[in-house]
Amino acid sequence: MEELVYQQAVRRKIKVPSAKIAARVRQARSQYALEEQFREAVLEAAGSERRWREQIRRALMVELLWNQQVMAP
């Protein structure tokens, strides 16, 4: 289901501001006491920080579209 919503977000040219991605990264990073713990978690989750950031961008695209379509009055 999420993949279909993502594809719709791409078709609608939903863009995620880099500030939103950075905020999500800061939020995730703040959950770890040590930078090394954070990096290990990122590598385990996505294999690289670049792929992890891409996952965040995709998730935010889905979230933005969802909010526009479902949550809007």
C-alpha positions as CSV (number, residue, x, y, z in Angstrom):
1,M,0.0,0.0,0.0
2,E,2.8,2.4,0.9
3,E,4.5,1.8,-2.4
4,L,1.3,2.8,-4.3
5,V,0.9,5.9,-2.3
6,Y,4.6,6.7,-2.9
7,Q,4.0,6.3,-6.7
8,Q,1.1,8.6,-6.5
9,A,3.2,11.2,-4.7
10,V,5.8,10.9,-7.5
11,R,3.1,11.4,-10.1
12,R,1.9,14.5,-8.2
13,K,5.4,15.8,-8.0
14,I,5.3,16.0,-4.2
15,K,8.6,17.5,-3.0
16,V,10.0,17.2,0.5
17,P,11.9,20.3,1.7
18,S,15.4,19.4,2.8
19,A,14.7,21.0,6.1
20,K,12.0,18.4,6.8
21,I,14.5,15.6,6.0
22,A,17.1,17.3,8.2
23,A,14.6,17.6,11.1
24,R,13.7,13.9,10.8
25,V,17.4,13.0,10.9
26,R,18.0,15.2,14.0
27,Q,15.0,13.6,15.7
28,A,16.4,10.1,15.0
29,R,19.9,11.0,16.0
30,S,18.7,12.4,19.3
31,Q,17.5,9.0,20.3
32,Y,21.1,7.7,20.6
33,A,23.6,8.7,23.3
34,L,26.6,8.1,21.0
35,E,27.1,8.9,17.4
36,E,28.6,5.4,16.8
37,Q,25.3,3.8,18.1
38,F,23.4,6.0,15.7
39,R,25.6,5.1,12.7
40,E,25.3,1.4,13.5
41,A,21.5,1.6,13.7
42,V,21.4,3.4,10.3
43,L,23.7,0.8,8.7
44,E,21.6,-2.0,10.1
45,A,18.4,-0.4,8.9
46,A,19.4,0.7,5.4
47,G,23.0,-0.3,4.6
48,S,24.2,3.3,4.2
49,E,23.2,6.7,5.4
50,R,22.4,7.7,1.8
51,R,19.9,4.9,1.5
52,W,18.5,5.7,4.9
53,R,18.0,9.4,4.0
54,E,16.2,8.2,0.8
55,Q,13.9,6.1,2.9
56,I,13.1,9.1,5.0
57,R,12.4,11.2,1.9
58,R,10.1,8.6,0.6
59,A,8.3,8.2,3.9
60,L,7.8,12.0,4.1
61,M,6.5,12.1,0.5
62,V,3.9,9.5,1.5
63,E,3.1,11.4,4.7
64,L,2.7,14.7,2.8
65,L,0.4,13.2,0.2
66,W,-1.6,11.4,2.9
67,N,-2.1,14.6,4.8
68,Q,-3.2,16.4,1.6
69,Q,-5.6,13.7,0.5
70,V,-7.0,12.2,3.7
71,M,-6.5,14.8,6.4
72,A,-7.5,17.9,4.4
73,P,-11.0,19.2,5.1
